[in-house]
Amino acid sequence: MNNPSALSQASRKERERRQHEEEILQAARELFARKGYYNTTLEEIAHHAQFGKGTIYNYFSSKEDLFWGMLRGLLDKAVGVAESSVALPGSTRDKFTAYAKAILSYSEENADLFHIIVREVVQLNLLEQSPRATSLRDRLQRTWEILAVPLAEDLKARKLKKFDPIHLAAMFDNLLRLHAVHPFRELFWQGTMDTDTMAQSLVDLFFEGIQQKGESR
């Protein structure tokens, strides 16, 4: 029989572990944004997070592992947003609009994180074949599989042109992510545009291209 006290203690330890992990990631994120990845040391991250350097190694094996942790968190966020958006009532276009608005709003609130990733991703060779790179690709694939579900339903109902729903989801998500990064966004939009309007414009552009002729919104 399970011991309620032991379970409660284990649960508390897990919460503390997640909290400490988030504190370390936040400290690294702030320093990476300020100084850059290569100019930041683990000692500085530990000091900024108010932990000993040895404590950092209880959570992350290296500075690079910390960066991968940031990427995992960002992609896990996208998976969660996709799940909640697809679960909403309404049309596929409504669901994609909700997803786009949430992702663009998140990018606005976390502009420093997106800037860090764009700045460092090439230098860290994150396209290399490795278990960690595969893990990130799996997270991307999961997001696309979730977004593909309502697209597949519309394809079955002959509301859309004949495309692979996973490929459609990937195309839309990559288009959205490009606009989620401020330096790239400025290449496409002149002047200011709120995230809701931008999301709606992207969704309208996408669905006008894949929708069967004669289908209404």
C-alpha positions, -999 to 999 in steps of 0.1 A, spaced: 0 0 0 13 34 -9 25 57 19 7 91 15 35 108 35 62 94 12 42 103 -19 37 138 -7 74 142 1 83 129 -34 59 153 -50 73 182 -31 108 173 -41 98 171 -77 82 205 -75 113 219 -59 134 203 -86 113 218 -114 114 252 -97 152 252 -94 155 240 -130 134 270 -141 154 294 -120 186 282 -136 172 284 -171 159 319 -164 193 330 -151 210 315 -182 185 332 -205 191 366 -189 229 363 -192 228 348 -227 206 378 -238 230 403 -222 264 388 -229 258 361 -256 262 324 -252 299 321 -257 307 350 -233 287 335 -205 302 310 -181 285 284 -159 300 301 -129 282 333 -139 249 315 -144 252 298 -110 260 331 -93 231 348 -111 207 320 -101 221 321 -66 232 285 -67 266 269 -63 282 257 -96 280 221 -83 242 225 -80 240 234 -117 254 200 -126 225 183 -107 202 197 -134 223 203 -165 255 186 -177 269 217 -195 262 252 -207 252 237 -241 228 214 -222 212 245 -207 207 260 -241 190 227 -253 168 230 -222 156 264 -234 148 250 -268 130 220 -253 109 244 -232 100 265 -262 89 235 -283 70 220 -254 51 253 -251 42 251 -288 29 215 -283 7 227 -254 -6 256 -274 -14 234 -304 -33 210 -281 -54 237 -265 -61 255 -298 -72 223 -316 -95 215 -287 -114 248 -291 -148 248 -309 -151 262 -343 -137 257 -377 -101 247 -386 -94 283 -395 -106 293 -361 -83 268 -344 -53 279 -365 -61 315 -357 -61 308 -320 -28 289 -323 -12 318 -343 -24 344 -319 -10 325 -289 24 319 -305 28 355 -317 17 368 -283 42 345 -266 69 357 -290 61 393 -280 64 385 -243 96 365 -248 114 384 -275 147 380 -258 144 342 -258 136 341 -296 165 364 -302 189 342 -283 179 311 -302 181 327 -336 215 342 -327 231 310 -314 213 282 -332 236 281 -362 268 284 -342 258 255 -320 251 233 -350 217 223 -338 210 205 -371 236 179 -363 225 143 -360 223 136 -323 198 122 -297 191 158 -285 185 171 -320 162 141 -327 143 150 -295 137 185 -307 126 172 -341 102 149 -323 87 178 -305 82 197 -338 67 167 -354 43 163 -324 31 199 -329 25 193 -366 6 161 -359 -17 179 -336 -24 207 -361 -28 182 -388 -59 166 -372 -84 193 -381 -68 197 -415 -72 160 -422 -109 163 -413 -113 192 -437 -95 172 -464 -118 142 -459 -148 166 -462 -132 179 -494 -130 215 -481 -93 217 -489 -72 209 -519 -54 176 -519 -23 180 -497 -6 159 -470 -20 173 -437 13 169 -419 31 189 -446 4 215 -445 7 218 -407 45 221 -410 43 248 -437 20 269 -416 39 264 -384 72 274 -401 57 304 -417 43 314 -382 77 309 -365 94 330 -391 71 359 -381 75 352 -344 111 364 -346 112 402 -346 142 407 -369 125 385 -396 91 400 -389 104 434 -398 113 421 -433 76 414 -440 57 441 -422 61 478 -426 51 499 -396 34 484 -366 9 457 -365 -7 441 -335 -3 403 -331 -40 395 -335 -41 413 -369 -8 396 -379 -21 362 -369 -54 367 -388 -35 379 -419 -12 348 -419 -42 324 -414 -62 341 -442 -33 340 -466 -26 303 -458 -62 291 -460 -70 311 -492 -42 291 -508 -53 256 -497 -90 260 -497 -112 244 -524 -128 269 -547 -163 278 -537 -157 270 -500 -167 297 -476 -148 307 -445 
